[in-house]
Amino acid sequence: MSDWQRIIKDESIATLEKLAEKFGHDVIDVEALRPAFDNFQMRLTPAALDAIKEVGDPMWQQYVPTVEELDIVDGVIDSLDEDGDSPVPNITPTRRRFRSTSTIRRSSTCASTPRSATSS
């Protein structure tokens, strides 16, 4: 096993319980967040954890799922239709600023799972 694989496997936080242990059960309402964690993945590497200074800061919001994400505002889960734009699996054309570029997913596993990998 490579170092990076060991770090992802052994040193990352991927559960609500471990997150509450790290930041404090008095700060995180585990039961309120449980529906979000039941529906969304989360993984925080040690580097991502170091970037989070406190619960609710911008880095926290980038990585930690919220129950608000369960509300589908426009009625479409993939509102940008990124899967529909893909000419082949694992390639998503970038439609906005850089029209001649694409996002290529090299793996189905990410070291950290940000809340939004692309922006609308």
KOLGU-4560 file (N, C-alpha, C; in nm, 3 decimals, padded with zeros to 5 digits):
<recs>
<n_xx: 00.085 n_yy: -00.118 n_zz: 00.000 ca_xx: 00.000 ca_yy: 00.000 ca_zz: 00.000 c_xx: 00.089 c_yy: 00.124 c_zz: 00.000 mol: A seq: 1 type: MET>
<n_xx: 00.060 n_yy: 00.216 n_zz: -00.089 ca_xx: 00.134 ca_yy: 00.342 ca_zz: -00.095 c_xx: 00.100 c_yy: 00.431 c_zz: 00.024 mol: A seq: 2 type: SER>
<n_xx: 00.188 n_yy: 00.530 n_zz: 00.050 ca_xx: 00.163 ca_yy: 00.622 ca_zz: 00.161 c_xx: 00.029 c_yy: 00.694 c_zz: 00.146 mol: A seq: 3 type: ASP>
<n_xx: -00.001 n_yy: 00.741 n_zz: 00.024 ca_xx: -00.124 ca_yy: 00.816 ca_zz: 00.006 c_xx: -00.246 c_yy: 00.727 c_zz: 00.029 mol: A seq: 4 type: TRP>
<n_xx: -00.237 n_yy: 00.601 n_zz: -00.008 ca_xx: -00.348 ca_yy: 00.509 ca_zz: 00.014 c_xx: -00.367 c_yy: 00.483 c_zz: 00.163 mol: A seq: 5 type: GLN>
<n_xx: -00.257 n_yy: 00.469 n_zz: 00.235 ca_xx: -00.264 ca_yy: 00.448 ca_zz: 00.379 c_xx: -00.324 c_yy: 00.569 c_zz: 00.449 mol: A seq: 6 type: ARG>
<n_xx: -00.285 n_yy: 00.688 n_zz: 00.405 ca_xx: -00.339 ca_yy: 00.811 ca_zz: 00.465 c_xx: -00.490 c_yy: 00.818 c_zz: 00.443 mol: A seq: 7 type: ILE>
<n_xx: -00.534 n_yy: 00.791 n_zz: 00.321 ca_xx: -00.678 ca_yy: 00.793 ca_zz: 00.292 c_xx: -00.751 c_yy: 00.688 c_zz: 00.376 mol: A seq: 8 type: ILE>
<n_xx: -00.695 n_yy: 00.570 n_zz: 00.384 ca_xx: -00.760 ca_yy: 00.460 ca_zz: 00.455 c_xx: -00.758 c_yy: 00.478 c_zz: 00.606 mol: A seq: 9 type: LYS>
<n_xx: -00.642 n_yy: 00.513 n_zz: 00.661 ca_xx: -00.624 ca_yy: 00.509 ca_zz: 00.806 c_xx: -00.632 c_yy: 00.644 c_zz: 00.877 mol: A seq: 10 type: ASP>
<n_xx: -00.604 n_yy: 00.753 n_zz: 00.807 ca_xx: -00.595 ca_yy: 00.882 ca_zz: 00.875 c_xx: -00.706 c_yy: 00.980 c_zz: 00.839 mol: A seq: 11 type: GLU>
<n_xx: -00.786 n_yy: 00.946 n_zz: 00.741 ca_xx: -00.894 ca_yy: 01.036 ca_zz: 00.700 c_xx: -01.019 c_yy: 01.012 c_zz: 00.785 mol: A seq: 12 type: SER>
<n_xx: -01.102 n_yy: 01.113 n_zz: 00.792 ca_xx: -01.230 ca_yy: 01.102 ca_zz: 00.862 c_xx: -01.339 c_yy: 01.088 c_zz: 00.756 mol: A seq: 13 type: ILE>
<n_xx: -01.420 n_yy: 00.983 n_zz: 00.769 ca_xx: -01.524 ca_yy: 00.957 ca_zz: 00.669 c_xx: -01.661 c_yy: 00.934 c_zz: 00.731 mol: A seq: 14 type: ALA>
<n_xx: -01.673 n_yy: 00.948 n_zz: 00.863 ca_xx: -01.802 ca_yy: 00.925 ca_zz: 00.927 c_xx: -01.840 c_yy: 01.043 c_zz: 01.015 mol: A seq: 15 type: THR>
<n_xx: -01.967 n_yy: 01.057 n_zz: 01.037 ca_xx: -02.020 ca_yy: 01.163 ca_zz: 01.123 c_xx: -01.968 c_yy: 01.147 c_zz: 01.265 mol: A seq: 16 type: LEU>
<n_xx: -01.959 n_yy: 01.025 n_zz: 01.312 ca_xx: -01.913 ca_yy: 01.000 ca_zz: 01.448 c_xx: -01.769 c_yy: 01.045 c_zz: 01.467 mol: A seq: 17 type: GLU>
<n_xx: -01.683 n_yy: 01.013 n_zz: 01.372 ca_xx: -01.542 ca_yy: 01.055 ca_zz: 01.380 c_xx: -01.529 c_yy: 01.207 c_zz: 01.370 mol: A seq: 18 type: LYS>
<n_xx: -01.615 n_yy: 01.267 n_zz: 01.287 ca_xx: -01.614 ca_yy: 01.412 ca_zz: 01.275 c_xx: -01.651 c_yy: 01.477 c_zz: 01.407 mol: A seq: 19 type: LEU>
<n_xx: -01.753 n_yy: 01.423 n_zz: 01.473 ca_xx: -01.795 ca_yy: 01.476 ca_zz: 01.604 c_xx: -01.687 c_yy: 01.456 c_zz: 01.709 mol: A seq: 20 type: ALA>
<n_xx: -01.617 n_yy: 01.343 n_zz: 01.703 ca_xx: -01.506 ca_yy: 01.321 ca_zz: 01.796 c_xx: -01.397 c_yy: 01.426 c_zz: 01.776 mol: A seq: 21 type: GLU>
<n_xx: -01.367 n_yy: 01.458 n_zz: 01.651 ca_xx: -01.260 ca_yy: 01.554 ca_zz: 01.619 c_xx: -01.296 c_yy: 01.696 c_zz: 01.661 mol: A seq: 22 type: LYS>
<n_xx: -01.419 n_yy: 01.740 n_zz: 01.631 ca_xx: -01.456 ca_yy: 01.879 ca_zz: 01.655 c_xx: -01.540 c_yy: 01.900 c_zz: 01.781 mol: A seq: 23 type: PHE>
<n_xx: -01.588 n_yy: 01.792 n_zz: 01.839 ca_xx: -01.662 ca_yy: 01.802 ca_zz: 01.964 c_xx: -01.810 c_yy: 01.777 c_zz: 01.948 mol: A seq: 24 type: GLY>
<n_xx: -01.863 n_yy: 01.686 n_zz: 02.029 ca_xx: -02.006 ca_yy: 01.657 ca_zz: 02.028 c_xx: -02.088 c_yy: 01.777 c_zz: 02.075 mol: A seq: 25 type: HIS>
<n_xx: -02.026 n_yy: 01.865 n_zz: 02.151 ca_xx: -02.097 ca_yy: 01.984 ca_zz: 02.199 c_xx: -02.112 c_yy: 02.089 c_zz: 02.088 mol: A seq: 26 type: ASP>
<n_xx: -02.031 n_yy: 02.077 n_zz: 01.983 ca_xx: -02.034 ca_yy: 02.174 ca_zz: 01.873 c_xx: -02.116 c_yy: 02.122 c_zz: 01.754 mol: A seq: 27 type: VAL>
<n_xx: -02.115 n_yy: 01.990 n_zz: 01.735 ca_xx: -02.182 ca_yy: 01.929 ca_zz: 01.620 c_xx: -02.308 c_yy: 01.856 c_zz: 01.667 mol: A seq: 28 type: ILE>
<n_xx: -02.421 n_yy: 01.891 n_zz: 01.607 ca_xx: -02.546 ca_yy: 01.823 ca_zz: 01.637 c_xx: -02.554 c_yy: 01.699 c_zz: 01.547 mol: A seq: 29 type: ASP>
<n_xx: -02.508 n_yy: 01.588 n_zz: 01.600 ca_xx: -02.497 ca_yy: 01.463 ca_zz: 01.523 c_xx: -02.632 c_yy: 01.421 c_zz: 01.465 mol: A seq: 30 type: VAL>
<n_xx: -02.736 n_yy: 01.423 n_zz: 01.546 ca_xx: -02.866 ca_yy: 01.377 ca_zz: 01.497 c_xx: -02.922 c_yy: 01.469 c_zz: 01.389 mol: A seq: 31 type: GLU>
<n_xx: -02.894 n_yy: 01.598 n_zz: 01.397 ca_xx: -02.943 ca_yy: 01.690 ca_zz: 01.294 c_xx: -02.870 c_yy: 01.668 c_zz: 01.162 mol: A seq: 32 type: ALA>
<n_xx: -02.741 n_yy: 01.631 n_zz: 01.168 ca_xx: -02.663 ca_yy: 01.610 ca_zz: 01.047 c_xx: -02.678 c_yy: 01.469 c_zz: 00.989 mol: A seq: 33 type: LEU>
<n_xx: -02.729 n_yy: 01.375 n_zz: 01.067 ca_xx: -02.735 ca_yy: 01.236 ca_zz: 01.022 c_xx: -02.803 c_yy: 01.218 c_zz: 00.886 mol: A seq: 34 type: ARG>
<n_xx: -02.918 n_yy: 01.282 n_zz: 00.858 ca_xx: -02.979 ca_yy: 01.263 ca_zz: 00.725 c_xx: -02.886 c_yy: 01.302 c_zz: 00.610 mol: A seq: 35 type: PRO>
<n_xx: -02.806 n_yy: 01.406 n_zz: 00.629 ca_xx: -02.712 ca_yy: 01.447 ca_zz: 00.524 c_xx: -02.605 c_yy: 01.340 c_zz: 00.505 mol: A seq: 36 type: ALA>
<n_xx: -02.555 n_yy: 01.287 n_zz: 00.615 ca_xx: -02.451 ca_yy: 01.184 ca_zz: 00.606 c_xx: -02.506 c_yy: 01.052 c_zz: 00.555 mol: A seq: 37 type: PHE>
<n_xx: -02.634 n_yy: 01.029 n_zz: 00.572 ca_xx: -02.696 ca_yy: 00.908 ca_zz: 00.517 c_xx: -02.708 c_yy: 00.917 c_zz: 00.365 mol: A seq: 38 type: ASP>
<n_xx: -02.706 n_yy: 01.039 n_zz: 00.311 ca_xx: -02.725 ca_yy: 01.059 ca_zz: 00.167 c_xx: -02.601 c_yy: 01.102 c_zz: 00.091 mol: A seq: 39 type: ASN>
<n_xx: -02.502 n_yy: 01.156 n_zz: 00.159 ca_xx: -02.383 ca_yy: 01.208 ca_zz: 00.093 c_xx: -02.256 c_yy: 01.150 c_zz: 00.154 mol: A seq: 40 type: PHE>
<n_xx: -02.158 n_yy: 01.128 n_zz: 00.070 ca_xx: -02.028 ca_yy: 01.084 ca_zz: 00.120 c_xx: -01.949 c_yy: 01.202 c_zz: 00.173 mol: A seq: 41 type: GLN>
<n_xx: -01.859 n_yy: 01.173 n_zz: 00.262 ca_xx: -01.765 ca_yy: 01.273 ca_zz: 00.310 c_xx: -01.635 c_yy: 01.202 c_zz: 00.344 mol: A seq: 42 type: MET>
<n_xx: -01.525 n_yy: 01.262 n_zz: 00.306 ca_xx: -01.395 ca_yy: 01.212 ca_zz: 00.348 c_xx: -01.303 c_yy: 01.333 c_zz: 00.363 mol: A seq: 43 type: ARG>
<n_xx: -01.243 n_yy: 01.345 n_zz: 00.478 ca_xx: -01.151 ca_yy: 01.455 ca_zz: 00.505 c_xx: -01.012 c_yy: 01.397 c_zz: 00.532 mol: A seq: 44 type: LEU>
<n_xx: -00.918 n_yy: 01.431 n_zz: 00.447 ca_xx: -00.780 ca_yy: 01.390 ca_zz: 00.469 c_xx: -00.721 c_yy: 01.477 c_zz: 00.579 mol: A seq: 45 type: THR>
<n_xx: -00.605 n_yy: 01.438 n_zz: 00.633 ca_xx: -00.542 ca_yy: 01.523 ca_zz: 00.734 c_xx: -00.517 c_yy: 01.666 c_zz: 00.684 mol: A seq: 46 type: PRO>
<n_xx: -00.482 n_yy: 01.681 n_zz: 00.557 ca_xx: -00.460 ca_yy: 01.815 ca_zz: 00.503 c_xx: -00.588 c_yy: 01.897 c_zz: 00.501 mol: A seq: 47 type: ALA>
<n_xx: -00.698 n_yy: 01.834 n_zz: 00.462 ca_xx: -00.827 ca_yy: 01.905 ca_zz: 00.463 c_xx: -00.868 c_yy: 01.939 c_zz: 00.605 mol: A seq: 48 type: ALA>
<n_xx: -00.845 n_yy: 01.848 n_zz: 00.698 ca_xx: -00.877 ca_yy: 01.874 ca_zz: 00.839 c_xx: -00.797 c_yy: 01.991 c_zz: 00.894 mol: A seq: 49 type: LEU>
<n_xx: -00.670 n_yy: 02.000 n_zz: 00.856 ca_xx: -00.587 ca_yy: 02.111 ca_zz: 00.901 c_xx: -00.637 c_yy: 02.246 c_zz: 00.848 mol: A seq: 50 type: ASP>
<n_xx: -00.699 n_yy: 02.243 n_zz: 00.732 ca_xx: -00.749 ca_yy: 02.367 ca_zz: 00.672 c_xx: -00.877 c_yy: 02.417 c_zz: 00.741 mol: A seq: 51 type: ALA>
<n_xx: -00.948 n_yy: 02.327 n_zz: 00.808 ca_xx: -01.070 ca_yy: 02.367 ca_zz: 00.879 c_xx: -01.031 c_yy: 02.421 c_zz: 01.016 mol: A seq: 52 type: ILE>
<n_xx: -01.058 n_yy: 02.548 n_zz: 01.038 ca_xx: -01.023 ca_yy: 02.612 ca_zz: 01.165 c_xx: -01.132 c_yy: 02.598 c_zz: 01.269 mol: A seq: 53 type: LYS>
<n_xx: -01.259 n_yy: 02.598 n_zz: 01.223 ca_xx: -01.371 ca_yy: 02.582 ca_zz: 01.315 c_xx: -01.494 c_yy: 02.536 c_zz: 01.238 mol: A seq: 54 type: GLU>
<n_xx: -01.587 n_yy: 02.478 n_zz: 01.310 ca_xx: -01.712 ca_yy: 02.433 ca_zz: 01.251 c_xx: -01.783 c_yy: 02.552 c_zz: 01.186 mol: A seq: 55 type: VAL>
<n_xx: -01.823 n_yy: 02.536 n_zz: 01.061 ca_xx: -01.895 ca_yy: 02.641 ca_zz: 00.990 c_xx: -01.808 c_yy: 02.734 c_zz: 00.908 mol: A seq: 56 type: GLY>
<n_xx: -01.675 n_yy: 02.725 n_zz: 00.922 ca_xx: -01.590 ca_yy: 02.814 ca_zz: 00.842 c_xx: -01.597 c_yy: 02.773 c_zz: 00.694 mol: A seq: 57 type: ASP>
<n_xx: -01.541 n_yy: 02.852 n_zz: 00.603 ca_xx: -01.554 ca_yy: 02.820 ca_zz: 00.460 c_xx: -01.501 c_yy: 02.682 c_zz: 00.421 mol: A seq: 58 type: PRO>
<n_xx: -01.394 n_yy: 02.637 n_zz: 00.481 ca_xx: -01.343 ca_yy: 02.504 ca_zz: 00.447 c_xx: -01.438 c_yy: 02.395 c_zz: 00.499 mol: A seq: 59 type: MET>
<n_xx: -01.495 n_yy: 02.416 n_zz: 00.614 ca_xx: -01.596 ca_yy: 02.323 ca_zz: 00.667 c_xx: -01.711 c_yy: 02.313 c_zz: 00.567 mol: A seq: 60 type: TRP>
<n_xx: -01.760 n_yy: 02.428 n_zz: 00.523 ca_xx: -01.873 ca_yy: 02.429 ca_zz: 00.430 c_xx: -01.839 c_yy: 02.363 c_zz: 00.297 mol: A seq: 61 type: GLN>
<n_xx: -01.713 n_yy: 02.365 n_zz: 00.259 ca_xx: -01.671 ca_yy: 02.302 ca_zz: 00.135 c_xx: -01.677 c_yy: 02.149 c_zz: 00.143 mol: A seq: 62 type: GLN>
<n_xx: -01.653 n_yy: 02.094 n_zz: 00.261 ca_xx: -01.639 ca_yy: 01.949 ca_zz: 00.273 c_xx: -01.748 c_yy: 01.876 c_zz: 00.349 mol: A seq: 63 type: TYR>
<n_xx: -01.815 n_yy: 01.940 n_zz: 00.441 ca_xx: -01.909 ca_yy: 01.870 ca_zz: 00.529 c_xx: -02.052 c_yy: 01.885 c_zz: 00.477 mol: A seq: 64 type: VAL>
<n_xx: -02.121 n_yy: 01.775 n_zz: 00.452 ca_xx: -02.258 ca_yy: 01.782 ca_zz: 00.401 c_xx: -02.354 c_yy: 01.844 c_zz: 00.502 mol: A seq: 65 type: PRO>
<n_xx: -02.458 n_yy: 01.906 n_zz: 00.450 ca_xx: -02.561 ca_yy: 01.967 ca_zz: 00.534 c_xx: -02.698 c_yy: 01.914 c_zz: 00.492 mol: A seq: 66 type: THR>
<n_xx: -02.795 n_yy: 01.925 n_zz: 00.581 ca_xx: -02.930 ca_yy: 01.881 ca_zz: 00.547 c_xx: -02.992 c_yy: 01.970 c_zz: 00.440 mol: A seq: 67 type: VAL>
<n_xx: -02.944 n_yy: 02.093 n_zz: 00.426 ca_xx: -02.996 ca_yy: 02.182 ca_zz: 00.322 c_xx: -02.971 c_yy: 02.125 c_zz: 00.183 mol: A seq: 68 type: GLU>
<n_xx: -02.868 n_yy: 02.044 n_zz: 00.169 ca_xx: -02.837 ca_yy: 01.984 ca_zz: 00.039 c_xx: -02.941 c_yy: 01.880 c_zz: -00.001 mol: A seq: 69 type: GLU>
<n_xx: -03.020 n_yy: 01.836 n_zz: 00.092 ca_xx: -03.125 ca_yy: 01.739 ca_zz: 00.061 c_xx: -03.242 c_yy: 01.804 c_zz: -00.013 mol: A seq: 70 type: LEU>
<n_xx: -03.253 n_yy: 01.936 n_zz: -00.004 ca_xx: -03.358 ca_yy: 02.010 ca_zz: -00.075 c_xx: -03.316 c_yy: 02.031 c_zz: -00.220 mol: A seq: 71 type: ASP>
<n_xx: -03.389 n_yy: 01.972 n_zz: -00.312 ca_xx: -03.360 ca_yy: 01.990 ca_zz: -00.454 c_xx: -03.445 c_yy: 02.106 c_zz: -00.502 mol: A seq: 72 type: ILE>
<n_xx: -03.381 n_yy: 02.219 n_zz: -00.520 ca_xx: -03.451 ca_yy: 02.344 ca_zz: -00.547 c_xx: -03.513 c_yy: 02.346 c_zz: -00.686 mol: A seq: 73 type: VAL>
<n_xx: -03.438 n_yy: 02.307 n_zz: -00.788 ca_xx: -03.490 ca_yy: 02.317 ca_zz: -00.924 c_xx: -03.552 c_yy: 02.187 c_zz: -00.975 mol: A seq: 74 type: ASP>
<n_xx: -03.562 n_yy: 02.087 n_zz: -00.889 ca_xx: -03.627 ca_yy: 01.962 ca_zz: -00.926 c_xx: -03.539 c_yy: 01.862 c_zz: -00.998 mol: A seq: 75 type: GLY>
<n_xx: -03.414 n_yy: 01.899 n_zz: -01.022 ca_xx: -03.323 ca_yy: 01.811 ca_zz: -01.095 c_xx: -03.198 c_yy: 01.790 c_zz: -01.010 mol: A seq: 76 type: VAL>
<n_xx: -03.163 n_yy: 01.664 n_zz: -00.984 ca_xx: -03.044 ca_yy: 01.638 ca_zz: -00.902 c_xx: -02.918 c_yy: 01.683 c_zz: -00.973 mol: A seq: 77 type: ILE>
<n_xx: -02.903 n_yy: 01.652 n_zz: -01.101 ca_xx: -02.787 ca_yy: 01.695 ca_zz: -01.180 c_xx: -02.832 c_yy: 01.816 c_zz: -01.260 mol: A seq: 78 type: ASP>
<n_xx: -02.850 n_yy: 01.930 n_zz: -01.191 ca_xx: -02.908 ca_yy: 02.048 ca_zz: -01.255 c_xx: -02.822 c_yy: 02.103 c_zz: -01.368 mol: A seq: 79 type: SER>
<n_xx: -02.694 n_yy: 02.072 n_zz: -01.368 ca_xx: -02.607 ca_yy: 02.117 ca_zz: -01.476 c_xx: -02.602 c_yy: 02.016 c_zz: -01.591 mol: A seq: 80 type: LEU>
<n_xx: -02.668 n_yy: 01.901 n_zz: -01.573 ca_xx: -02.670 ca_yy: 01.793 ca_zz: -01.672 c_xx: -02.529 c_yy: 01.756 c_zz: -01.717 mol: A seq: 81 type: ASP>
<n_xx: -02.440 n_yy: 01.745 n_zz: -01.620 ca_xx: -02.301 ca_yy: 01.711 ca_zz: -01.654 c_xx: -02.289 c_yy: 01.570 c_zz: -01.708 mol: A seq: 82 type: GLU>
<n_xx: -02.367 n_yy: 01.477 n_zz: -01.656 ca_xx: -02.362 ca_yy: 01.342 ca_zz: -01.711 c_xx: -02.413 c_yy: 01.341 c_zz: -01.855 mol: A seq: 83 type: ASP>
<n_xx: -02.516 n_yy: 01.420 n_zz: -01.882 ca_xx: -02.571 ca_yy: 01.426 ca_zz: -02.018 c_xx: -02.477 c_yy: 01.492 c_zz: -02.117 mol: A seq: 84 type: GLY>
<n_xx: -02.390 n_yy: 01.583 n_zz: -02.069 ca_xx: -02.294 ca_yy: 01.649 ca_zz: -02.157 c_xx: -02.172 c_yy: 01.562 c_zz: -02.187 mol: A seq: 85 type: ASP>
<n_xx: -02.156 n_yy: 01.456 n_zz: -02.113 ca_xx: -02.035 ca_yy: 01.375 ca_zz: -02.126 c_xx: -02.039 c_yy: 01.290 c_zz: -02.252 mol: A seq: 86 type: SER>
<n_xx: -01.940 n_yy: 01.305 n_zz: -02.339 ca_xx: -01.937 ca_yy: 01.222 ca_zz: -02.461 c_xx: -01.902 c_yy: 01.076 c_zz: -02.431 mol: A seq: 87 type: PRO>
<n_xx: -01.830 n_yy: 01.055 n_zz: -02.322 ca_xx: -01.792 ca_yy: 00.921 ca_zz: -02.276 c_xx: -01.791 c_yy: 00.923 c_zz: -02.124 mol: A seq: 88 type: VAL>
<n_xx: -01.798 n_yy: 00.808 n_zz: -02.060 ca_xx: -01.794 ca_yy: 00.807 ca_zz: -01.913 c_xx: -01.667 c_yy: 00.873 c_zz: -01.859 mol: A seq: 89 type: PRO>
<n_xx: -01.683 n_yy: 00.944 n_zz: -01.748 ca_xx: -01.573 ca_yy: 01.004 ca_zz: -01.672 c_xx: -01.512 c_yy: 01.130 c_zz: -01.734 mol: A seq: 90 type: ASN>
<n_xx: -01.576 n_yy: 01.188 n_zz: -01.833 ca_xx: -01.530 ca_yy: 01.317 ca_zz: -01.888 c_xx: -01.648 c_yy: 01.412 c_zz: -01.885 mol: A seq: 91 type: ILE>
<n_xx: -01.626 n_yy: 01.528 n_zz: -01.824 ca_xx: -01.730 ca_yy: 01.630 ca_zz: -01.818 c_xx: -01.679 c_yy: 01.757 c_zz: -01.885 mol: A seq: 92 type: THR>
<n_xx: -01.739 n_yy: 01.798 n_zz: -01.997 ca_xx: -01.696 ca_yy: 01.923 ca_zz: -02.060 c_xx: -01.718 c_yy: 02.041 c_zz: -01.966 mol: A seq: 93 type: PRO>
<n_xx: -01.625 n_yy: 02.134 n_zz: -01.965 ca_xx: -01.639 ca_yy: 02.254 ca_zz: -01.885 c_xx: -01.711 c_yy: 02.357 c_zz: -01.971 mol: A seq: 94 type: THR>
<n_xx: -01.828 n_yy: 02.402 n_zz: -01.925 ca_xx: -01.913 ca_yy: 02.486 ca_zz: -02.009 c_xx: -01.898 c_yy: 02.635 c_zz: -01.984 mol: A seq: 95 type: ARG>
<n_xx: -01.841 n_yy: 02.672 n_zz: -01.879 ca_xx: -01.848 ca_yy: 02.812 ca_zz: -01.842 c_xx: -01.727 c_yy: 02.890 c_zz: -01.888 mol: A seq: 96 type: ARG>
<n_xx: -01.638 n_yy: 02.918 n_zz: -01.802 ca_xx: -01.528 ca_yy: 03.009 ca_zz: -01.831 c_xx: -01.434 c_yy: 02.955 c_zz: -01.939 mol: A seq: 97 type: ARG>
<n_xx: -01.395 n_yy: 02.830 n_zz: -01.930 ca_xx: -01.296 ca_yy: 02.774 ca_zz: -02.022 c_xx: -01.365 c_yy: 02.670 c_zz: -02.110 mol: A seq: 98 type: PHE>
<n_xx: -01.422 n_yy: 02.713 n_zz: -02.218 ca_xx: -01.507 ca_yy: 02.627 ca_zz: -02.299 c_xx: -01.433 c_yy: 02.513 c_zz: -02.369 mol: A seq: 99 type: ARG>
<n_xx: -01.305 n_yy: 02.523 n_zz: -02.385 ca_xx: -01.231 ca_yy: 02.418 ca_zz: -02.456 c_xx: -01.162 c_yy: 02.321 c_zz: -02.359 mol: A seq: 100 type: SER>
<n_xx: -01.207 n_yy: 02.318 n_zz: -02.234 ca_xx: -01.146 ca_yy: 02.227 ca_zz: -02.136 c_xx: -01.250 c_yy: 02.127 c_zz: -02.086 mol: A seq: 101 type: THR>
<n_xx: -01.200 n_yy: 02.026 n_zz: -02.019 ca_xx: -01.287 ca_yy: 01.923 ca_zz: -01.962 c_xx: -01.236 c_yy: 01.883 c_zz: -01.825 mol: A seq: 102 type: SER>
<n_xx: -01.326 n_yy: 01.830 n_zz: -01.745 ca_xx: -01.288 ca_yy: 01.768 ca_zz: -01.619 c_xx: -01.282 c_yy: 01.619 c_zz: -01.644 mol: A seq: 103 type: THR>
<n_xx: -01.167 n_yy: 01.560 n_zz: -01.614 ca_xx: -01.149 ca_yy: 01.417 ca_zz: -01.635 c_xx: -01.142 c_yy: 01.350 c_zz: -01.498 mol: A seq: 104 type: ILE>
<n_xx: -01.232 n_yy: 01.255 n_zz: -01.476 ca_xx: -01.230 ca_yy: 01.179 ca_zz: -01.350 c_xx: -01.142 c_yy: 01.058 c_zz: -01.371 mol: A seq: 105 type: ARG>
<n_xx: -01.026 n_yy: 01.060 n_zz: -01.308 ca_xx: -00.931 ca_yy: 00.952 ca_zz: -01.324 c_xx: -00.962 c_yy: 00.834 c_zz: -01.234 mol: A seq: 106 type: ARG>
<n_xx: -01.044 n_yy: 00.858 n_zz: -01.133 ca_xx: -01.072 ca_yy: 00.753 ca_zz: -01.036 c_xx: -01.214 c_yy: 00.774 c_zz: -00.983 mol: A seq: 107 type: SER>
<n_xx: -01.273 n_yy: 00.668 n_zz: -00.937 ca_xx: -01.405 ca_yy: 00.681 ca_zz: -00.875 c_xx: -01.392 c_yy: 00.714 c_zz: -00.727 mol: A seq: 108 type: SER>
<n_xx: -01.270 n_yy: 00.724 n_zz: -00.677 ca_xx: -01.244 ca_yy: 00.755 ca_zz: -00.537 c_xx: -01.163 c_yy: 00.883 c_zz: -00.527 mol: A seq: 109 type: THR>
<n_xx: -01.208 n_yy: 00.976 n_zz: -00.446 ca_xx: -01.135 ca_yy: 01.100 ca_zz: -00.424 c_xx: -01.072 c_yy: 01.098 c_zz: -00.286 mol: A seq: 110 type: CYS>
<n_xx: -00.958 n_yy: 01.165 n_zz: -00.274 ca_xx: -00.894 ca_yy: 01.175 ca_zz: -00.142 c_xx: -00.985 c_yy: 01.248 c_zz: -00.045 mol: A seq: 111 type: ALA>
<n_xx: -01.045 n_yy: 01.355 n_zz: -00.092 ca_xx: -01.144 ca_yy: 01.430 ca_zz: -00.015 c_xx: -01.264 c_yy: 01.451 c_zz: -00.104 mol: A seq: 112 type: SER>
<n_xx: -01.378 n_yy: 01.457 n_zz: -00.045 ca_xx: -01.500 ca_yy: 01.474 ca_zz: -00.123 c_xx: -01.555 c_yy: 01.614 c_zz: -00.097 mol: A seq: 113 type: THR>
<n_xx: -01.527 n_yy: 01.710 n_zz: -00.187 ca_xx: -01.581 ca_yy: 01.845 ca_zz: -00.166 c_xx: -01.730 c_yy: 01.847 c_zz: -00.194 mol: A seq: 114 type: PRO>
<n_xx: -01.801 n_yy: 01.943 n_zz: -00.137 ca_xx: -01.945 ca_yy: 01.951 ca_zz: -00.154 c_xx: -01.983 c_yy: 01.980 c_zz: -00.297 mol: A seq: 115 type: ARG>
<n_xx: -01.905 n_yy: 02.059 n_zz: -00.370 ca_xx: -01.936 ca_yy: 02.083 ca_zz: -00.511 c_xx: -01.805 c_yy: 02.081 c_zz: -00.588 mol: A seq: 116 type: SER>
<n_xx: -01.792 n_yy: 01.986 n_zz: -00.677 ca_xx: -01.669 ca_yy: 01.974 ca_zz: -00.754 c_xx: -01.668 c_yy: 02.068 c_zz: -00.872 mol: A seq: 117 type: ALA>
<n_xx: -01.785 n_yy: 02.107 n_zz: -00.920 ca_xx: -01.796 ca_yy: 02.205 ca_zz: -01.027 c_xx: -01.893 c_yy: 02.311 c_zz: -00.982 mol: A seq: 118 type: THR>
<n_xx: -01.895 n_yy: 02.420 n_zz: -01.051 ca_xx: -01.986 ca_yy: 02.529 ca_zz: -01.011 c_xx: -02.083 c_yy: 02.560 c_zz: -01.123 mol: A seq: 119 type: SER>
<n_xx: -02.200 n_yy: 02.608 n_zz: -01.085 ca_xx: -02.299 ca_yy: 02.642 ca_zz: -01.187 c_xx: -02.284 c_yy: 02.784 c_zz: -01.229 mol: A seq: 120 type: SER>
</recs>
